[in-house]
Amino acid sequence: MMLLILSVCPRSTQQSIFSRYEDKIADRSIHGWHELIEKNLNSEIMDFLKNVFRISCLSSIYKGWYHHSDSDTAIVFVHGLFSDSKQCWTNIETNTFWPELIKEDGRFGNPSLFMAEFFTSPSSGDYKVSDCSDEIFKAISVCDEQSYLTVLEKKNIVFVGHSTGGIVIRHLLESKQDYFVGKNLGVVLYASPSFGSKWASFFSFFSKLMNNRLCQELRWGSEILEELDDRFKELVDSKKLRIRGYEAYENKPPFIGMSKIVSKESAGRYFSKPRNVPNTDHSSIVKPSSKSAPSHEWLVLFFQNNSDWFVSDKVRSEKKVIELSDFCKLDCDGSLFEFFKPSNDKHYLEREFDLRLASSIKNHHIWLCGPTGVGKTVALQRAIYKSNVGFKYISLGACIDGTVGDMLVDILLGISPDFEFNDTQTSYVIKRIIEIIRNHCEVESFILLIEEIPISDQSVFEEFSRSIYSILVGLRDVKNFKLILSSIYQPASIENTEFEKLSESFQVIKSSYWNDENIEMLISLIKNDVDDVSDVKANVEDFEGSPRKVKIYFRDSLERKKLKSFV
């Protein structure tokens, strides 16, 4: 528990305390901390908590409406133990207040922002979770003195809770569920020990020392948390309330050599796989320094994936959205398909290459290069389908003998057909491509697939590559966009260039001819699927590792059989 307390102290206080007791800490196991805390740290930490936290908790300058708009959505922030709205959500090093970041970020659609606070102090006595929950409910129910509006009047409410705040949020929704029927609810929990913290000895010691009821209820597997866990799971499963959400947990402990305050098991209980937020501890996980910080981006992604609930139609309609593509609907079904569509997936021969591609497409921009006829297009189409993200397909096949500038203009017109050009200079076109993609990604995620790049000259191809890299640099902070290209030639290397910074987000994947075993498996798949070619003889070596040649051969055989049937 002391580690939990120290983790929310200013870093200068942490360093001051631990520098004086470093040798003693290093010599002791976790089980020996009681004596160390009681003899050496107890009075210093307790004085700090009493004199600083209690005062700050009772005098927060951020309470109630931080920002009010006409949006149907309100985000309600609920802080953690021994904290308040200012301390919890403020990055002291950069002087960044997370609600202010959200207010300035157009991707959220200008929601109202409400700071909900509950009484928490080392000397709070018998003030327990249910009391904190009641206090939050009163705060969101009582009319504001200036605007006379309440949070409960909003159609959509997103609760963002840190640590103990997440427990209070769940208790609020479960105990007052009838008040939330018919609303769209978001539950976003950061480092919230839904099943308690494994630092049970610290909780036990501290709660006994300070007679703190709330701390007693927060120990690992406590009766109240176990019951609340069961009731909230039942509430989510019952569908009585419309709830969507996610849970995130810290990536590292507050001090080297110690375990994390909130584990993955305790943090991830209700909304599928919990998010592991990189380079964060229990405190910093809710103190993003910028719009590109992982904690902030997870919240952005939650709003994007649930824009039908939390982003108003007015906001969505004001954004210029790229018209996304659909899978080919004209191609034949069955194992002889030429272009992939979801109904053909059962006829697709999945190889190790496909598994690698599917894994890469989730986290990287991709340039797939390799010889023609080896199934690059189909593999990419299937990987995009599996990613469950909308896509825009652009073919540069019509740009034969065109310049790199011509191709960039085609890309711009591909994503925005009505674009009116004031200039056709390469730098201007690249800027407009970046601008259009960025605007679209404020509304929804998408993948841009560019194929059939008709360049045969390697030097020109490298020039085209550099233009593509410039686009990626301009979009490097847009995490919900992926660019995928397919070509015969390999793109220019980014090593030792100004584009080397892209190396972590950009992958070149080389495709090659199929081996004989895979060609044989494809032949067998086709024969088993298409009765009329089951007796057609096929020699593996005749296809030279090209699945396209295999399918062309069997399509031709099928056509010849059909012609013979008419004679």
Steps between C-alpha positions, in 0.01 A plus 500: 500500500787737579626458146154596375509810720854592404424456131263797507742718695704756306820345364713731714333358814552143378866560431552676833348216699658212313847654478512506880389138536648348184732256680227376730257453211755307295566256785138410563245274334145614439393325818748708701354832399265525798775552750690739270193715435393500864843593635634735235247620244175501690506843659649674196247356256209546734589864558526551126161338438326689777647838422491485123246249369219584741534869429516453124206265501284757670609792285509374143470777244353254247163375615177476302481617139846563357356555153138503388381471140182421307627148434283206607814349656661571836828354622507459879844474662524319834836518682662240726595451862645801689472717191276755332421617149800729475764259631366188331483623141790751491843424357716726716810470281322638193223687685245306292146448630344199326144644475650805328668270244161343429334840476752604232483171308239513222489122477274490807237727347504767775336305787419659835757425773407447865737462797336268756661490843451292814639545848824308550751564772733297723268594788169440318399243762195291410440675165469198270455415128121534515535847656737605220254364246212696655710816494572462129133430428400818683759697301366386162136543609501847655448800272805712432483847658579679175353281224232312697589186306591155632709220360201267518322716243753393238409216267853360492727480806858377499653433842879512518631363828846469648580234758242514781291733281426205272361302794283794598370529141402133489326524836314810378371333182405178677330661800323777303444308178137608454616861452718401202250289303478614137831687504817414309765437762876482466706351783872568462714368785868586541702298753184422692543203738159354433587198712724693737876532533732216598673733743257365759751530783546871431125558489454308821775690678392843379129453557567373851735789572268772368163327557427556130193305382556570130849349511367190672253450216773529234713205607539211255189284479315687772140397552357828371716496185420137430127566531524817290698311237225239471219756493665720239576204274137397530392856415717511188380156386134580567500779235268700726740791455672578170864485608817501291846544640857394542751449779868598507778426746843637575810369325746529789512529881554836671843385625759264354486150644139521614190353341237710328232645726218383272555175315358396164275247677345763723475768230341291225167359608216620276591616149706230324878545490634782724745752352860501625597869481875529427738699719241580766477431871195514724501879510628603155250281313240780534740788442562505123743768388357544149235384254739228378544347848371138513240560774346785299508306174319205657218738595501650149475151352212415734307806378577418136392138533180612675431820307141387442448554874732773615569725199204703379368473144563871459870462576532199272324675212730802524804282436599419142497121502669286235259264327637158586514203264323168510618152412451396140144380435538396137752220533393136505470310825695188576867408495561654154431856619725774365420778750440432866166554667390370841290215361814357336698475823414132544665433163819689585822306557651663806879485523754612757545814287134592560538470876799735492313748282194496727719567803690786333195680366373569853798710599692609192483672167593234244665493161452157347732435209570196284447342159169510321262206523585390854176617664605832655166671428285219637719461809471873575124506442454209739729651766300825484175309535637315803606831658133610507597855394349691206727555200542714189634325192698699243655355183773693320480270198374785280816705564715310247785727384386764750726694735514463876306826518224349283473203732473719808221697331321169431534404867356836605208464260453141611434605859322827410348489147358853528826663603566829320867559426665836558840352432644171372845531653603183683534672838150651470339169402672314787378759751143469376513117518620524859231754586213294355612179669550678832149651485346163417677331791340741744177315420603140433792267439589376154764331285617648170599227254699610192577240232619461142775760518609513132867596540770290332793735556665443839613862541146629434365238741733631772371852434144373543606325823633821648170675429315221680738527795427874517128422531569253781715752686217753477259244649730339756283611794178364342480155652170386348626519140701236314653533152555182300669488161560216260756497221745285309798716589635543850471857637800717574673423829439738789823412680733796553243742356277767650220241491672252731272610784223302324678169552289403802167559324589394146577153365613376162374145446632296211275254325642214297399210278316216672681179579390171341323385817273806507428474127400136549271599787336767282445250218343256745275771645372595153436140393309426819288811457427494123357167384548567128882527535555217748642279223720769340868410508734769631879494534632713784814607315297647213370781722843635603382583853218728383151447650364728228619257233338214689161672505526611137579141400195361679271779380606425143443128557153573633415718198621231258276243669204736474563555129519128437165451671339727238647312203 
